[in-house]
Amino acid sequence: MIDLEKEKAVIVEGIKDKRVLEELGFKNIITLNGKPLFKIIEELNCKEIILLVDLDKEGRKLYSKLKSLCNRNGIKVDNRFRNYLFKETKIRQIEGLKSLF
C-alpha cells in the first residue's frame, strides 16, 4: 500500500468523492462542481496537488486537462496514488476507495 500524504491538496470530481476522502482523513479537498477548470487551478494556493478524478475514459481526459493546467501554473502533480490505483487495484471510481481501507 502506498503512503498517503493526507495534508496535500486534492482535487476530486464531486461531493461523494470528497466525503470518501474526508472519511480517509484527507483535509484539503477541492471539488470541481461545474466550475471552470482554469479558474479552479488559478485559485489554488499550493505548490503540489493530487488529482484524484475517476480512472475511466472521461476521468483520464479530465486528468489530462487538469494536469496541463497545473503545469502551466507551476503546480506539481503528485500522481503516485493515482498510479497505484490504476496499476494495483480494480478501482476506477474514487468513491470505491472505501473498499481499500
Secondary structure, DSSP 8 states (H G I E B T S, - for coil): -----TTSEEEESSHHHHHHHHHTT---EEE-TT--HHHHHHT---SEEEE---SSHHHHHHHHHHHHHHHHTT-EE--HHHHHHHHH----SGGGGGGG-
